[in-house]
Amino acid sequence: MEKLQELYDSLIKKYGRQGWWPINNKYRPGNYDYPNNNLERFEICVGAILTQNTSWINVVKALDNLRKKGLLDPHNMSIAKEERIGELIKPSGYFNQKAKKLKEFAWFFLSHGTDDNDHDVPKREELLEIWGIGPETADSILLYAYKKPEFVIDAYTKSLLLHERIIKGDESYDMLKSLFQENLPKDYKLYNEYHALIVEWGKNQAKN
């Protein structure tokens, strides 16, 4: 479907490269080398969980709190009490649930290795088996933390496709994901940038 490529071209012309996912709140437009190590991967995964049902501004506050206490580390988080994690991530909302999700994920992350060069890439099915992780979060983790070409579908994606009259609005997550992955090159850099551009479009729509 040429329409999807044309839409991408128009978005990047309008907004430019986004440099998403930010690490330590630093954006690197056009640089797809990151993440480079397990701590950076883990920070992205934590952010993907924290951003559920909240804005990125709130996630940044929660990440900063975790960073100051040394909990953006899978080992430290795995042994921290849920109550302590919950207090630190309060800005992101649903903090008790998210604290449990983060603990569960930290153990999962550690089970895949602690060495930067010997860390197994999780399978999508494995991520979906973790309590509190659904398709959108799993795909965000695979795309941004592990550089795997899994297109992320969120509310902004649906809004944009409806706005462009590409969909009817009753399509499932998997149907929308397939729409992108079957009509675009299987390239994690493209998927990364496309999704980030859609988010930028959505934020600008909300301002208007």
Secondary structure, DSSP 8 states (H G I E B T S, - for coil): -HHHHHHHHHHHHHH-----S-BTTB--TT------SHHHHHHHHHHHHHTTTS-HHHHHHHHHHHHHTT-SSHHHHHHS-HHHHHHHTGGGS-HHHHHHHHHHHHHHHHHT-SSTTS-----HHHHHTSTT--HHHHHHIIIIIH--------HHHHHHHHHTTS--S---HHHHHHHHHTTS---HHHHHHHHHHHHHHHHHHHH-
